[in-house]
Amino acid sequence: MWMDTKPEVKGANRRQTNTIQHVLNGLLLFTGDMRHLDKYMQDKLFVLQLAVGALRGVTMVILANNPLSGALILIALYWTSPWMSLLGALGVLASMLTALIIGQDSAEVTAGVHGYNGMLVALLMGALSSAGDWYWWLLVPACLGSATCVFLYSSLSSVLDRWDLPVSVFPFNTVIILYLLCTGPNNPYFPHYPSLPPGTLDPNDTDLVPAEVMRGVVLGVGQIYACEELGPSFLILGAVLLYSPLLLLHALLGSAIGILAGLSMAVRHECLYSGLLGFNGALGCMSIGGLCFIFNWRTHLLAIACAFFSSYVDIALGNLLGTVGLSASSWASTIIITLMLLLTGSLATYRIPSDQVMAPEHNRSFRLSWKSGKVTEVESTDVGCG
């Protein structure tokens, strides 16, 4: 009898293992870039393709590319403020529709490439506005600014493509600083809060609170979407985790480095607690640590260096622009990342071509030969750089 039950036990274990494997494989379909969704959507209505592209555009703000992550981020923004969620969604749609109207590549539009700059413009206009929530007139500059990003993106891409450099958020940074210069804090139609230099001494400054500093590390990632609340910031972290665990680790590491840089420069405690000094470091660390370079110990150290450079440049620009009430936004990380991508020498061999971007976990397949300038295969046929 015992001999008869042994094969049955083995069969039951095998079925259980197969079931678990099927469940895990099913869950993995919702992670990473979800390229299979693009294939599925090819013969679907263009409006549905545009909706998926808009969700991808939402995640591209934080260097991810997963429509489900985009949905989570929109939920996080709605949790923070329904008004901010509306502005962000409107910014994505305005820029994508503008791209269609002026004849940009429809494949790029449905991929969300033209959405993330517009979203950032609309979000930051809302975050800096002193007119309060549901100030409907703000929708006018938000839509116009988002549309302007498409023209800047198209123009800059023709120049930066020569060096295989991404346009990144140069359009957003340009539009938002022009908007702030045009309006000013006391504008009767579009007033905004003036930005203070992070190095400004607070006469009522108290002792540093370690718990608030740790909280600032999480908020540093949330501040990429102008989110200042802890719960929604954790949800944004969950969205990044869904796309790539490696990217999540670099996001938190980069934010912590930004806070450390701020401590070393004795900035205002509010800048540390709110996470304002973390998001540039997070973006710098994420871009280099597995996204634009093949991940290994060399590029990991380069990512840490990029986070430090981005954070210190952010403090410097914040002190400079803050004297006239302007926000440094993400100029620091954008500039430093671009310079890092222009590196030559042995580190350039780990650079991932811009058109081969995928989740960092799939980026071990190709490396760029800095001697020949050609892409050569290393391990498999899967290609990606984050």
NORZI-V607016 format. One record per residue. N is the residue number from 1. SS is DSSP state (A for helix, B for strand, O for the rest). PHI is phi in whole degrees, 0 to 359 (* if undefined). PSI is psi in degrees with one decimal (999 if undefined). Layout:
<<N:SS:PHI:PSI> <N:SS:PHI:PSI>>
This chain:
<<1:O:*:-40.8> <2:A:296:-36.9> <3:A:292:-28.6> <4:A:285:-33.0> <5:A:279:-20.8> <6:A:297:-47.7> <7:A:298:-32.7> <8:A:293:-38.9> <9:A:296:-43.7> <10:A:298:-40.8> <11:A:295:-39.7> <12:A:295:-42.0> <13:A:297:-39.1> <14:A:295:-41.9> <15:A:294:-38.1> <16:A:295:-41.7> <17:A:296:-41.4> <18:A:295:-38.0> <19:A:296:-45.9> <20:A:298:-41.0> <21:A:296:-40.5> <22:A:295:-39.3> <23:A:295:-44.8> <24:A:297:-43.1> <25:A:298:-36.7> <26:A:294:-40.9> <27:A:294:-36.9> <28:A:295:-21.5> <29:O:296:-22.1> <30:O:264:4.4> <31:O:254:174.7> <32:O:65:-148.0> <33:O:276:-13.2> <34:O:53:49.8> <35:A:296:-27.8> <36:A:297:-27.1> <37:A:293:-37.4> <38:A:297:-40.9> <39:A:295:-39.0> <40:A:293:-33.2> <41:A:274:-4.1> <42:O:302:-39.5> <43:O:258:15.0> <44:O:268:172.1> <45:O:303:142.7> <46:A:298:-31.7> <47:A:297:-39.6> <48:A:292:-39.9> <49:A:299:-38.7> <50:A:294:-37.3> <51:A:295:-43.8> <52:A:296:-41.2> <53:A:297:-37.0> <54:A:296:-41.0> <55:A:294:-37.2> <56:A:296:-40.3> <57:A:298:-35.6> <58:A:299:-42.6> <59:A:283:-23.4> <60:A:295:-19.2> <61:O:303:-37.6> <62:O:254:22.8> <63:O:70:20.8> <64:O:254:178.6> <65:O:203:66.0> <66:O:220:119.2> <67:A:298:-33.3> <68:A:292:-37.1> <69:A:298:-37.5> <70:A:298:-39.7> <71:A:296:-41.6> <72:A:297:-38.9> <73:A:292:-39.9> <74:A:297:-37.3> <75:A:296:-41.0> <76:A:297:-40.8> <77:A:293:-39.1> <78:A:295:-37.0> <79:A:298:-41.1> <80:A:293:-51.8> <81:O:194:120.5> <82:A:303:-32.6> <83:A:295:-43.0> <84:A:293:-37.5> <85:A:297:-41.5> <86:A:296:-44.0> <87:A:298:-44.5> <88:A:298:-46.4> <89:A:296:-39.6> <90:A:293:-37.3> <91:A:297:-41.9> <92:A:297:-48.5> <93:A:294:-40.6> <94:A:298:-42.9> <95:A:289:-37.5> <96:A:291:-40.5> <97:A:293:-36.7> <98:A:297:-41.2> <99:A:299:-39.4> <100:A:293:-41.9> <101:A:295:-39.7> <102:O:271:7.3> <103:O:84:28.3> <104:O:289:160.6> <105:O:304:123.1> <106:A:296:-30.1> <107:A:295:-38.8> <108:A:292:-37.9> <109:A:296:-48.6> <110:A:289:-15.8> <111:O:276:-7.0> <112:O:87:6.7> <113:O:298:-34.1> <114:O:266:12.0> <115:O:260:-34.3> <116:A:288:-34.1> <117:A:295:-41.8> <118:A:298:-38.7> <119:A:296:-43.4> <120:A:297:-41.0> <121:A:300:-49.2> <122:A:296:-40.9> <123:A:296:-44.7> <124:A:288:-33.2> <125:A:300:-41.5> <126:A:291:-40.5> <127:A:292:-35.2> <128:A:271:-13.0> <129:B:293:132.9> <130:O:264:6.8> <131:O:277:-7.6> <132:O:88:175.5> <133:O:290:156.1> <134:O:59:34.3> <135:O:271:94.9> <136:O:296:-26.9> <137:O:297:-21.8> <138:A:293:-19.9> <139:A:296:-27.0> <140:A:294:-57.9> <141:A:294:-28.4> <142:A:296:-44.6> <143:A:290:-42.9> <144:A:294:-41.8> <145:A:295:-40.6> <146:A:296:-40.5> <147:A:294:-37.6> <148:A:297:-32.8> <149:A:301:-32.3> <150:A:294:-42.2> <151:A:296:-43.8> <152:A:295:-40.7> <153:A:299:-47.3> <154:A:297:-40.7> <155:A:291:-45.1> <156:A:291:-33.8> <157:A:297:-34.5> <158:A:293:-23.8> <159:A:270:-49.0> <160:A:288:-24.2> <161:A:299:-24.1> <162:A:296:-28.8> <163:A:251:14.0> <164:O:55:44.5> <165:O:252:139.1> <166:O:285:149.1> <167:O:293:-29.4> <168:O:57:-138.3> <169:O:251:28.3> <170:A:303:-43.5> <171:A:300:-44.8> <172:A:300:-49.8> <173:A:299:-37.9> <174:A:292:-47.2> <175:A:294:-42.5> <176:A:291:-35.8> <177:A:287:-33.0> <178:A:292:-38.8> <179:A:298:-45.4> <180:A:294:-36.2> <181:A:291:-37.0> <182:A:288:-36.6> <183:A:270:-57.4> <184:O:84:159.6> <185:O:297:-29.8> <186:O:254:20.5> <187:O:298:132.7> <188:O:291:-20.3> <189:O:256:-40.9> <190:O:228:67.7> <191:O:287:152.6> <192:B:216:160.1> <193:O:287:133.6> <194:O:287:142.7> <195:O:273:137.0> <196:O:263:144.7> <197:O:299:136.4> <198:O:296:-22.0> <199:O:275:0.1> <200:O:295:128.8> <201:O:284:135.4> <202:O:264:116.1> <203:O:296:-24.9> <204:O:259:22.5> <205:O:296:138.7> <206:O:250:-178.1> <207:O:294:150.4> <208:O:293:135.7> <209:O:257:110.0> <210:A:303:-39.2> <211:A:297:-37.7> <212:A:290:-33.0> <213:A:293:-43.7> <214:A:297:-38.2> <215:A:298:-36.5> <216:A:296:-27.1> <217:A:296:-43.8> <218:A:292:-43.7> <219:A:295:-24.7> <220:A:299:-33.7> <221:A:284:-40.1> <222:A:296:-30.3> <223:A:293:-14.0> <224:A:300:-29.4> <225:A:253:21.7> <226:O:57:34.7> <227:O:260:125.0> <228:O:247:13.5> <229:O:247:146.3> <230:A:290:-47.0> <231:A:302:-53.8> <232:A:299:-32.2> <233:A:295:-38.0> <234:A:296:-36.6> <235:A:293:-36.7> <236:A:295:-39.4> <237:A:298:-39.1> <238:A:297:-36.9> <239:A:295:-39.3> <240:A:292:-39.9> <241:A:299:-40.3> <242:A:299:-35.2> <243:A:282:-49.0> <244:O:198:117.1> <245:A:300:-36.4> <246:A:296:-39.5> <247:A:294:-36.0> <248:A:297:-44.7> <249:A:300:-41.3> <250:A:289:-30.3> <251:A:296:-47.3> <252:A:292:-39.3> <253:A:297:-46.0> <254:A:295:-39.1> <255:A:295:-41.4> <256:A:297:-38.0> <257:A:295:-39.3> <258:A:298:-41.9> <259:A:296:-40.9> <260:A:297:-41.1> <261:A:297:-39.5> <262:A:295:-38.9> <263:A:297:-39.4> <264:A:291:-22.0> <265:O:258:4.9> <266:O:54:49.6> <267:O:283:171.3> <268:O:301:139.0> <269:A:299:-32.3> <270:A:298:-34.0> <271:A:294:-31.5> <272:A:283:-44.8> <273:A:292:-33.8> <274:O:276:-10.3> <275:O:84:5.0> <276:O:296:-25.6> <277:O:266:8.0> <278:O:257:-27.9> <279:A:286:-31.1> <280:A:292:-39.3> <281:A:295:-38.8> <282:A:297:-45.8> <283:A:296:-41.1> <284:A:295:-43.4> <285:A:291:-39.0> <286:A:293:-42.0> <287:A:297:-42.1> <288:A:272:-35.6> <289:A:279:68.7> <290:A:108:-12.2> <291:A:268:-58.1> <292:O:260:-6.3> <293:B:228:147.5> <294:O:299:133.0> <295:O:283:123.1> <296:O:203:-175.4> <297:A:293:-31.1> <298:A:292:-49.4> <299:A:289:-24.8> <300:A:294:-43.4> <301:A:296:-36.1> <302:A:295:-37.2> <303:A:296:-39.9> <304:A:295:-42.5> <305:A:297:-41.2> <306:A:298:-39.0> <307:A:296:-42.8> <308:A:296:-47.9> <309:A:301:-46.1> <310:A:299:-40.0> <311:A:291:-43.4> <312:A:290:-37.9> <313:A:294:-35.7> <314:A:297:-41.9> <315:A:297:-43.7> <316:A:297:-47.7> <317:A:294:-36.2> <318:A:297:-41.6> <319:A:294:-36.4> <320:A:287:-54.6> <321:A:287:-27.3> <322:A:294:-22.5> <323:O:295:-23.9> <324:O:248:16.1> <325:O:78:19.2> <326:O:259:148.8> <327:O:273:139.0> <328:O:281:-9.9> <329:O:41:-127.6> <330:O:246:30.0> <331:A:301:-40.1> <332:A:299:-54.2> <333:A:294:-36.5> <334:A:297:-44.4> <335:A:292:-46.9> <336:A:294:-41.4> <337:A:299:-43.2> <338:A:299:-41.8> <339:A:294:-38.6> <340:A:297:-35.4> <341:A:288:-14.4> <342:O:267:3.6> <343:O:301:144.4> <344:O:247:-179.1> <345:O:91:-159.9> <346:A:294:-31.4> <347:A:294:-26.4> <348:A:294:-20.4> <349:A:291:-17.6> <350:A:263:2.4> <351:B:290:135.3> <352:O:265:130.9> <353:O:302:142.6> <354:A:300:-31.5> <355:A:275:5.4> <356:A:247:24.8> <357:O:290:127.3> <358:O:215:-173.3> <359:O:297:142.9> <360:A:304:-29.9> <361:A:293:-12.2> <362:A:248:22.9> <363:O:257:16.2> <364:O:268:6.4> <365:O:273:-33.6> <366:B:231:153.5> <367:B:222:149.9> <368:B:268:121.7> <369:O:282:112.4> <370:O:286:-13.2> <371:O:276:-45.3> <372:O:265:-18.9> <373:O:75:13.2> <374:O:248:156.5> <375:B:272:128.3> <376:B:239:145.1> <377:B:282:140.1> <378:O:249:-53.5> <379:O:236:-52.9> <380:O:218:-169.7> <381:O:265:-2.8> <382:O:282:133.6> <383:O:238:141.9> <384:O:177:160.0> <385:O:219:26.1> <386:O:110:999>>
